[in-house]
Every structure is written in structure tokens, then in C-alpha cells.
Amino acid sequence: MLVLGIETTCDETAAAVVERQRDGRARILSNIVRSQISEHARFGGVVPEIAARAHVDLLDGIVGQAMKEANVGFAQLSAVAAAAGPGLIGGVIVGLTTAKAIAMVHDTPLIAVNHLEAHALTPRLTCALAFPYCLFLASGGHTQIVAVVGVGNYVRLGTTVDDAMGEAFDKVAKMMSLPYPGGPEVERAAARGDAKRFAFPRPMLGRPDANFSLSGLKTAVRNEANRMMPLEPEDVDDLCAGFQAAVLESTADRLSVGLRLFHERFGQPRALVAAGGVAANHAIRGALQNVAARAQTTLIIPPPELCTDNGAMIAWAGAERMALGLTDTMDAPPRARWLLDANAKAPAGYTNTRAGF
């Protein structure tokens, strides 16, 4: 099975060709990603209109490059998969429309993929992980703990009630006038700083649910920074170190609860899996390793290029769905919001309007 995957939900324009073999093993034949960081850097964040225009300009060439690198013709494809949401709606429309056009011209099945499902299934692309396993998804738009029970079968165990983790890192970076993208800059500054200088709160620590909250911590960092203005380089490093340490402690606590809830409902997870851009943070990886060890399970983190948005994960999710006979019609809609767990309810105090509900 050969599947072309297209990803345009945010600021990466990506396409890939993935082969799913009869025994379920995977092979990535091509995986082309064009980041738009340079287009958005001067604005300090992603501008949806600029992102959509860039997808229009870039996508045809990237699809062609992916097909050429894979040495595959469109007539050989088993399906065309595109991320149909959740994400910035302009970009989602570009990718899904392109996939529909390719599918129609070549009479090929279309698969409209939930971007979050693609993240959830990535460890099965990289190491053929069996179900069920526990997913920690942390990115600029999402922070969730999910039980991955099977293809199309996801149970959300915890979510953020306000800011996503990647969003909080980016906002703290902006407070400190650090370059965009902010997450890696905060991590670098934190490595130089004194994490004990500031007594920042540890949000949601000790609660029986597995939800996250980062808005109050972000506000505490802003208040401390404003009190100290103008900031010296050492102040920036210490503020970032204190913020990251609070995130690490809170994340470890929330994940420990999430794994306990998983065990109560589904038994021992095959692994704890981390995905999304925040999984590239080395300090967070260390915290996750400790959590997995205490829970007596394995930590699996896909390679960095498969943690962040990419076409290979979309192609693989499409292949997984195709193997079960799950395809879509040409009226499949683009979605700005699309829950992975259709039965999930918004937690008390929920204020995050980016991820759904």
C-alpha cells in the first residue's frame, strides 16, 4: 500500500509517501517539510493569512518533490491522505483541496485525516507499537493525555484547561524578547539559569484528574519579569529556568495521574509515547523518562522530525485507516476544530478556544 500524505494545518508545508507492507510494517519513501519560520519570525508568531498563502505557493512543488524522491507515480498510489483538521482553517483548506484534486484526477481513494490521530499513530510508523498505549501530546495548540486503544479508538484522559504547553513556552519567550520560535530559546536560556531563584507555582499539582493548566504559571512569570524591568541576561535565564522547572514538575505529576487512570481502565500500557513539538525539549524528555520508569513502562519518543508536523505521519494514519477500509468522500469538510475523542467533555474552567469544544 502506497499513500501520499499532505500536511498544512499550521506553518509547515509537508508531503510524504509511505509504504505499508502486508504485515503492517512501514517504510518512509520520502518526507519533505518546508518550514515557514522565516515568514513569521518578524511577527513573533504564526500569521494565519501568511501561512495559507505560503501553502498555496509551496504545496504543488513539495508534493512533486515527495513523489519524485519516492520514485512513485500518481497511478501507483493506493490512497491520498490529507490533514483535514484541526488547525488554521485557511491552511487546512489548501491541503485538503489539493488532496481531493489529486484523488479525483487519478481516481484514487481519499482519506481525510485528523491531525491529532496522525500524532497518535506515529509510534506504529516508527516501531510497530501494539495497542493500547498512552500518548502525551504537547504542541503549540494541544496538550493532552490520550489512551490509544486502536485505530479510531481514542479516550482522552486529560487536557489543558487554558494554554497549550507549546503556546506557554512561546509566550514566555515573547515576554523575555527571545527570538521566534520561542520554545527552543526558553530551553537554551533555562540551561544557563538558576531554577531555584523564583518560587513559581506548580499548577494542578496533586489533583485527582489528569488535566493541565499553564495560564497562572505564565502570569506569575510575567508579573515577576515586570517587577524586575529592565531585565538583565541573567534574569532572563533564571526566569526561563524557573518556568521550565515548574512545567516539568507539573507535567510529571499530571502524567503520573494519567498513567494511573489509564491502568485503571485499560490495564498496563504498552508504552508511554510523547509526540508534538514540545517532545523535542530535552529537559521534558528527561522528566518523561522518570515518569515512565516509575510506572514500569517504556518511553517511546519518535525522532524529532516525526514529532513535529510532517507528511509521513499523515500518510501513515491514512494507511492505517485504509487497511481497515476507512476512506472518505469528496465532501469531507475542512475543520478548524476536531476532537480526537468524540465523547470528550470540556473540563471545568475550560478557556482554551484553540483546540475544540
N, C-alpha and C positions, 0 to 999 in steps of 0.2 A: 504494500500500500504506500503510495507516494502522495504526500499532502503539502500543498503550498500554504503557508501561514502568513497573514498580514497583520501588523500591529501599528495602530495610530492613535491610541487613546489619550496620549499626553504629548510629550515633546521628543519622543523617539519615533522616527520613521523606520520601520523594520519589515523585512520579509525573509522567509527561510523555506527551505524544502527539507522535510523529514521523511524518512522511510520507517514504516512499522512492519516488522517481519511477522511471519505466521505464528511464531512462538511468543510474540508480544515484545520482543526486544526492539530497540530503537537505534537509528543511525542518522545523525545530522549531516545532510549533504551540503548544506550551505546555511549561513546565518548572517545576514547583512543588517547592520544597525547604523543609522545616521542620527547622531545626537544633535539637538538644536540648542545646546547650551550657549553657544556664541550669539545666537539670535536673541536670547532672552536675558543675557547676563547684565546688560545695562539697565534693565528694568527691575532687577533683583528678584525675579520670579517668572513663571510661565505666563505669557500673554496669550489667551485662547485664540484670538484672531490671527496673530502672527503664527502660532503653531499650525492652525488649519491651512493657512496659505502655504506654509513650508511643506506640509504633507502633499498638497496638490502639486507643487513644483517637483518634489523629490520622488514620490512613490513609484511612478511608472519606471523610472530608471533603476530604482532599488529592486523592484520585482524582476526586471530584466536581468540585473546583475545576479540575483539569487538563482534564477533559472539557469543562467549560463554557468555559474560556478558549480551547480549541481549536475550539469550536463544532462538536463532533462527538458523535454519539450512539453508544451501545454497539453498535447493529446495524451501524454503518458500519465497525467495526474489522475489520482483516484478521487480527489476532492480539493476544493479551495476553501480554506478556513480564514475567517477574519474576526478580530475582536470587535464585537458589536456593542460593547459597553462593559462596565461603567467607565465613564471618562468624560473628557471635554467633547461636547456633542459635535462640534464642527469637525474635529479630527476623526471621531468615530464614523461620521457620515462619509468622509473621504475614503477610509479604508474599506468599509462595508460596501460602498457603491462600486469601488474598484473590483472587489471580490465577486460581486454579483455580475459585473460586466464580463469578467473572465469566465465565470461559470456558464453564463448564457451563451457566449460565443463558442465555447468548446464543449457545450452540453455535458458539463461536469457537475456533480453534486456540490451544493453549498452548505457550509456549516458555520453558523453564527455562534461564536464562542464567547462565553463570559470570561472577561479578562482575569477575574479572580480565580475561576476554575483552572485557567491555564497555569497560574502560580501554584495552585493546589496540586496539580498533577505533574509538575516538573520533576519531582524526585523519581517518578516512574520512568521518565525520559532518561535520567542520568544513571540510575542504579536499579531499575526494575523493582522498586519497593512494593511489597504486598500491602493490601489493606488489612485492618484500619491503621491509620497513623494520625498523629496530632500536628496540625500546621499552625505555626506562628507567622502571620503575615504582617509585615511592618513596612510601610512605604510613606510617600508624601500624602497619599489620600486615604490610607487604610491602616488600621491597627486591629487585628482580630486574632482570636484563638479558635480554631475550627477542627472538629473531628471529621476527618476524611474517611468515610465509611466505604465508598465506592464511587465509580464514575456517575456523576449526577446526584450523589447522596452525600450531603454535607450538613453538619449540625454545628451552628455557631455556639461556642461555649463562653465567649467573652468578646467585648468590643470596646472601643473608646467612646466615652460619653461626650467628648468635645474634640480636641485636636488629635489628629493622627500623629504618630511618633515622628515621621519624617518632616511633617509640617512644623512641629515644635522645634526640631533641630534647625530648620531653615529660618524660623522666626527669631530664635535666639541669635543665630549668626547675623541676621539683619540688625538686631539691636546693637551688636558689637561692631558693626560696619565691616564685617568679614565678607570676602568675595562670594559670589554665587557660582555653583551651588553650595549652600551653607553647611550641609551635614558633614562632609569630609573636613571642612575647615574647622568646625567645632571639635571634631575628634582630634585633629592635629594640635589645636590650642590646648585641649584638655590634657594631652600627653605631657605638656610642659608645665601645667598648673598644679596648684595645691587644692585638692578636692575637699580638704577639711577646713578651709578658711571661712566658708559660708555654711550656715545651717539651713539649707533649703528643705522644704517639706518633701516627704515621700508619699505621693498621692495613692490613696486607696489601700494602703498597707494594712494587711490583716483582715480585710473584708472577706465574707464567705463566698461572694461571687467572683468571677474572673474578669471583671471589667477594668478598663484603664481610664485615667483622667490626667491630662497634662496641662490644661489651661491654667490651673492655680500655680503650678510649678513655674510655668513660663512667666506669669505675672510676678512671682516672687523674684525671679531673676531680673526682670525689668525694673522693679522697684529698687533693688539693690544697685543696679547699674546707674539708674537716675540719681540715686543718693550720692554716688561717688564721682559723678561727672566733673571734669573730663577724665576719661579712663586712660590709665597707663597700660602699656602692653602686658605687664604682669597682672594687672587687674582683669584684663580680658581673659588671659589664660586661666586664672583662678576661678572666674565666673563660669567659664566653659567646663572646667574640671568639676566644679560643684554641681552644675546642672547635669552633666553626664553621669556622675556618681548617683545622683537621685534617681535618674531614669533607670540605671542598672539595677538598683535595689528594688525599685517598684516593679520593674519588669520581671525580675526573678521571683518576687512574691506572687505576682499575678499569674505567671506561668506555672508555678507550683500548684496553685489552686486549680488552674485549668487542667493540668495533668491529673489531679485528683478527681475532678469532675469527669474527665474522660474515662478514667479507670472504673469509676462507679457505674457508668452507663455502657461502656463498650469493652471493658477488660483492659489488659495491658497493651499499650500502643506499640506497634512495630518500631516506631521511631518518633522522635520529636524533630520536625522539619521546620527550618526557617527560610522564608522567601521574602522578596521585596528589597528595595534599595538599602534599607536600614541594616539588613543582614550582612552588608559589606563592612560594617563598623566592627573593628577587631575587638574592642572592649565589650561590645554587646555579644559577640561570638563567645568570648570567654565566659560571660555570665550564663549564656545558654548551655555551654558545656557543663557547668557546675549543676545547673538545674536538671539536665538530662541524667547526669551521674547519680544525683540524689534520688531521682525517680526510677533508677535502674533501667534506663532505656538508652537507645543510641541517638546521638545528634547527627542529623544529616543537613548539610547546607550545600546546595548546588554551587557550581563555580560562579564567580561574580557576574560573568556575562550572561548567565541564565537566571540570576536573582533579580536583576533589573529587567525592565521591559524589553522584549525581544520577539522576533517572529517564530523562533523554534518552539517556544512554549505554546504559541497559538496553534502551530501546525500539529504539535503532539496532542494537544487537547482535542483538536479536530479528528486526529487519527483514532484516539481513544473512543470518541463518540461514534465515529464511522464504523468501528469494529462492532459496535452494538446496534448498528442500523439506525443511528440517530442523525438525521440530516434535516435541513431547513428549506423552506420555500423562499421564493424571491420577494415575498412581502415581509421577511424578517426585519423588524424595526431596529434602528439605532437607538441606544438607551444611554442617557446621561447617568441614570441610577439603575442598578440591577443587583439585587441581593443574591449572594451565593446560597444562603439558607432561606428559602422562600417562606418558611414558617417563623423566622426570627422576629422578635418584637423589640421595639426601641426600649433601651433601659431607662430607668427613672433618671430624670435630669438630662436627657439626651439633647445636645445642642449642635452636633456635627451635621451640617446640611449637605456636606460633600459626598458622603458615602451611601446615602439612601434614606429610606423611611419617608 
